[in-house]
Amino acid sequence: MSKAIPDILTAGGGLLSAGGTIAGANSEARSLREQAAQLETQAGQDRASSQRAAIEERRRARYIASRGLTLAAASGAGADDPTVVNNLAAIEGEGEYRALTAMFEGETEAQGKEAQARMNRNAAKATKTAGFLKAAGTILSTASSIFGR
């Protein structure tokens, strides 16, 4: 009888340790998945923000071109004057360049966050698997200890 009690206690301790390992791994995996979800949300916000910035750059370019055309007309130059046409084209080109730059920057930020989210999800899977493997190792080690006596 006296030999059975230490064996039972050893087995119980091994099982508790294994359970704690699994619970810890599950908790860490859950945290990584939550971080991944937050990063994906932020990626969407980055895209939306860059789209708004692009819209604003295009609006600003239209306003500046309109103002330039107004000033050209007030000075007596025609809307089809080559200098006026070239200046308006340059303004519109600069506005489009700034809009596309804003979109590119937002997309780059979003892709970086999505890549980090994928890495977090993969790490969550690996953490969970490692937790189960470590728990199995603890159980086998405990069993080996008990049967080795």
C-alpha positions as a LaTeX table, in Angstrom:
\begin{tabular}{lrrr}
\hline
Residue & $x$ (\AA) & $y$ (\AA) & $z$ (\AA) \\
\hline
Met1 & 0.00 & 0.00 & 0.00 \\
Ser2 & 2.75 & 2.43 & 0.89 \\
Lys3 & 4.29 & 2.15 & $-2.59$ \\
Ala4 & 0.95 & 2.94 & $-4.29$ \\
Ile5 & 0.46 & 6.32 & $-2.64$ \\
Pro6 & 3.70 & 7.89 & $-3.97$ \\
Asp7 & 2.93 & 6.45 & $-7.40$ \\
Ile8 & $-0.55$ & 7.94 & $-7.35$ \\
Leu9 & 0.82 & 11.29 & $-6.22$ \\
Thr10 & 3.51 & 11.19 & $-8.91$ \\
Ala11 & 0.92 & 10.33 & $-11.57$ \\
Gly12 & $-1.41$ & 13.07 & $-10.35$ \\
Gly13 & 1.41 & 15.62 & $-10.36$ \\
Gly14 & 2.40 & 14.61 & $-13.88$ \\
Leu15 & $-1.17$ & 14.93 & $-15.11$ \\
Leu16 & $-1.58$ & 18.33 & $-13.45$ \\
Ser17 & 1.67 & 19.52 & $-14.99$ \\
Ala18 & 0.58 & 18.28 & $-18.41$ \\
Gly19 & $-2.80$ & 19.99 & $-18.03$ \\
Gly20 & $-1.11$ & 23.24 & $-17.04$ \\
Thr21 & 1.17 & 23.02 & $-20.07$ \\
Ile22 & $-1.81$ & 22.56 & $-22.40$ \\
Ala23 & $-3.77$ & 25.39 & $-20.75$ \\
Gly24 & $-0.78$ & 27.74 & $-21.02$ \\
Ala25 & $-0.24$ & 26.87 & $-24.67$ \\
Asn26 & $-3.94$ & 27.36 & $-25.44$ \\
Ser27 & $-3.92$ & 30.74 & $-23.71$ \\
Glu28 & $-0.85$ & 31.90 & $-25.63$ \\
Ala29 & $-2.35$ & 30.64 & $-28.91$ \\
Arg30 & $-5.59$ & 32.53 & $-28.20$ \\
Ser31 & $-3.62$ & 35.72 & $-27.53$ \\
Leu32 & $-1.73$ & 35.34 & $-30.80$ \\
Arg33 & $-4.98$ & 34.82 & $-32.72$ \\
Glu34 & $-6.48$ & 37.94 & $-31.11$ \\
Gln35 & $-3.40$ & 39.95 & $-32.08$ \\
Ala36 & $-3.75$ & 38.62 & $-35.63$ \\
Ala37 & $-7.39$ & 39.76 & $-35.76$ \\
Gln38 & $-6.39$ & 43.22 & $-34.53$ \\
Leu39 & $-3.65$ & 43.46 & $-37.16$ \\
Glu40 & $-6.13$ & 42.50 & $-39.90$ \\
Thr41 & $-8.53$ & 45.20 & $-38.68$ \\
Gln42 & $-5.70$ & 47.74 & $-38.70$ \\
Ala43 & $-4.76$ & 46.68 & $-42.24$ \\
Gly44 & $-8.30$ & 47.45 & $-43.40$ \\
Gln45 & $-8.17$ & 50.80 & $-41.63$ \\
Asp46 & $-4.84$ & 51.61 & $-43.32$ \\
Arg47 & $-6.36$ & 50.89 & $-46.72$ \\
Ala48 & $-9.44$ & 53.00 & $-45.99$ \\
Ser49 & $-7.32$ & 55.86 & $-44.70$ \\
Ser50 & $-5.10$ & 55.82 & $-47.78$ \\
Gln51 & $-8.17$ & 55.83 & $-50.03$ \\
Arg52 & $-9.49$ & 58.90 & $-48.22$ \\
Ala53 & $-6.08$ & 60.56 & $-48.57$ \\
Ala54 & $-6.07$ & 59.78 & $-52.31$ \\
Ile55 & $-9.54$ & 61.25 & $-52.72$ \\
Glu56 & $-8.39$ & 64.39 & $-50.87$ \\
Glu57 & $-5.28$ & 64.73 & $-53.09$ \\
Arg58 & $-7.40$ & 64.47 & $-56.24$ \\
Arg59 & $-9.89$ & 67.01 & $-54.86$ \\
Arg60 & $-7.06$ & 69.39 & $-54.02$ \\
Ala61 & $-5.59$ & 69.04 & $-57.52$ \\
Arg62 & $-9.00$ & 69.79 & $-59.11$ \\
Tyr63 & $-9.34$ & 72.87 & $-56.90$ \\
Ile64 & $-5.86$ & 74.14 & $-57.78$ \\
Ala65 & $-6.45$ & 73.49 & $-61.49$ \\
Ser66 & $-9.79$ & 75.34 & $-61.32$ \\
Arg67 & $-8.12$ & 78.25 & $-59.55$ \\
Gly68 & $-5.36$ & 78.30 & $-62.17$ \\
Leu69 & $-7.89$ & 78.34 & $-64.98$ \\
Thr70 & $-9.74$ & 81.19 & $-63.28$ \\
Leu71 & $-6.55$ & 83.21 & $-62.90$ \\
Ala72 & $-5.56$ & 82.50 & $-66.50$ \\
Ala73 & $-8.95$ & 83.68 & $-67.72$ \\
Ala74 & $-8.72$ & 86.80 & $-65.56$ \\
Ser75 & $-5.33$ & 87.60 & $-67.05$ \\
Gly76 & $-6.73$ & 87.39 & $-70.56$ \\
Ala77 & $-5.20$ & 84.03 & $-71.49$ \\
Gly78 & $-7.53$ & 81.49 & $-73.06$ \\
Ala79 & $-8.24$ & 78.04 & $-71.70$ \\
Asp80 & $-6.57$ & 76.56 & $-74.79$ \\
Asp81 & $-3.38$ & 78.62 & $-74.45$ \\
Pro82 & $-0.44$ & 76.12 & $-74.48$ \\
Thr83 & 1.04 & 77.48 & $-71.24$ \\
Val84 & $-2.30$ & 77.22 & $-69.46$ \\
Val85 & $-2.92$ & 73.73 & $-70.82$ \\
Asn86 & 0.58 & 72.59 & $-69.79$ \\
Asn87 & 0.23 & 74.07 & $-66.30$ \\
Leu88 & $-3.17$ & 72.46 & $-65.78$ \\
Ala89 & $-1.84$ & 69.10 & $-66.99$ \\
Ala90 & 1.11 & 69.38 & $-64.60$ \\
Ile91 & $-1.23$ & 70.18 & $-61.70$ \\
Glu92 & $-3.48$ & 67.23 & $-62.50$ \\
Gly93 & $-0.47$ & 64.95 & $-62.93$ \\
Glu94 & 0.97 & 66.00 & $-59.58$ \\
Gly95 & $-2.42$ & 65.43 & $-57.92$ \\
Glu96 & $-2.68$ & 61.94 & $-59.39$ \\
Tyr97 & 0.91 & 61.17 & $-58.37$ \\
Arg98 & 0.15 & 62.20 & $-54.78$ \\
Ala99 & $-3.07$ & 60.19 & $-54.78$ \\
Leu100 & $-1.31$ & 57.06 & $-56.02$ \\
Thr101 & 1.50 & 57.57 & $-53.51$ \\
Ala102 & $-1.04$ & 57.72 & $-50.69$ \\
Met103 & $-2.65$ & 54.51 & $-51.95$ \\
Phe104 & 0.72 & 52.77 & $-52.25$ \\
Glu105 & 1.76 & 53.75 & $-48.73$ \\
Gly106 & $-1.53$ & 52.52 & $-47.28$ \\
Glu107 & $-1.34$ & 49.25 & $-49.19$ \\
Thr108 & 2.25 & 48.69 & $-48.07$ \\
Glu109 & 1.28 & 49.24 & $-44.43$ \\
Ala110 & $-1.73$ & 46.94 & $-44.80$ \\
Gln111 & 0.30 & 44.16 & $-46.40$ \\
Gly112 & 2.88 & 44.37 & $-43.62$ \\
Lys113 & 0.17 & 44.01 & $-40.97$ \\
Glu114 & $-1.46$ & 41.13 & $-42.84$ \\
Ala115 & 1.90 & 39.35 & $-43.04$ \\
Gln116 & 2.36 & 39.81 & $-39.28$ \\
Ala117 & $-1.17$ & 38.49 & $-38.73$ \\
Arg118 & $-0.37$ & 35.35 & $-40.77$ \\
Met119 & 2.81 & 34.85 & $-38.74$ \\
Asn120 & 0.81 & 35.20 & $-35.51$ \\
Arg121 & $-1.75$ & 32.64 & $-36.67$ \\
Asn122 & 1.03 & 30.21 & $-37.62$ \\
Ala123 & 2.73 & 30.81 & $-34.27$ \\
Ala124 & $-0.58$ & 30.12 & $-32.52$ \\
Lys125 & $-0.84$ & 26.72 & $-34.24$ \\
Ala126 & 2.77 & 25.90 & $-33.44$ \\
Thr127 & 2.35 & 26.96 & $-29.80$ \\
Lys128 & $-0.72$ & 24.78 & $-29.40$ \\
Thr129 & 1.02 & 21.78 & $-30.98$ \\
Ala130 & 4.12 & 22.32 & $-28.85$ \\
Gly131 & 1.96 & 22.46 & $-25.73$ \\
Phe132 & 0.38 & 19.11 & $-26.51$ \\
Leu133 & 3.75 & 17.55 & $-27.30$ \\
Lys134 & 5.30 & 18.89 & $-24.10$ \\
Ala135 & 2.33 & 17.62 & $-22.10$ \\
Ala136 & 2.67 & 14.19 & $-23.71$ \\
Gly137 & 6.36 & 14.22 & $-22.82$ \\
Thr138 & 5.52 & 15.06 & $-19.21$ \\
Ile139 & 3.01 & 12.20 & $-19.03$ \\
Leu140 & 5.48 & 9.73 & $-20.58$ \\
Ser141 & 8.25 & 10.89 & $-18.27$ \\
Thr142 & 5.97 & 10.50 & $-15.24$ \\
Ala143 & 4.89 & 7.04 & $-16.37$ \\
Ser144 & 8.51 & 6.04 & $-16.95$ \\
Ser145 & 9.38 & 7.24 & $-13.46$ \\
Ile146 & 6.58 & 5.25 & $-11.89$ \\
Phe147 & 7.25 & 2.03 & $-13.78$ \\
Gly148 & 11.00 & 2.38 & $-13.38$ \\
Arg149 & 10.75 & 1.91 & $-9.62$ \\
\hline
\end{tabular}
